[in-house]
């Protein structure tokens, strides 16, 4: 619950400082956590909350892209600000070099090549990189290295 407590504490600080964008963003996170807790029928661990924040970040990025296509730059900017606020709660991101080393190690551990090994490599890899690098980028790189 440490992670959830940090978010709620940051929400209270943002409310006191009248940072409306941060208040709105953190309320959205708290609401998403409550909904997930109801869905799971119990308390959430930090890993689940991190995954949830990752989903929210992806939603904000997609929304910003759609607003840009719809000629709504002010709304796109709001979504980007929310994305940056949410990214502050993710663990330190891996560099491309560090991620490639982890990918190479996972491929070597599986010891197979080809698309059949993709699932096994990703299964080994995801717990190590979850929330620290874009999963789609990793998936594409693993697929490329295996073929």
VENGI-V407180 format. One record per pair of residues at least 24 apart in sequence whose C-alpha atoms are under 7 Angstrom apart, sorted by the first residue. I is the first residue (numbers start at 0). GAP is how many residues later the second one is. D is the distance in Angstrom with one decimal. If there is no record, write none. Layout:
BEGIN
((I,GAP,D) (I,GAP,D))
END
This chain:
BEGIN
((0,44,6.4) (0,45,6.7) (2,43,5.8) (24,57,6.0) (49,40,6.7) (49,81,6.7) (50,80,6.8) (52,33,6.8) (53,77,6.5) (56,26,5.4) (56,29,6.5) (89,41,6.3) (90,40,6.7) (90,41,6.0) (91,40,6.2) (92,39,4.4) (92,40,5.9) (93,38,5.6) (93,39,5.9) (102,39,6.8) (112,33,5.1) (112,34,6.9) (113,32,5.0) (113,33,5.2) (114,28,6.9) (114,31,6.6) (114,32,6.9) (117,25,6.7))
END
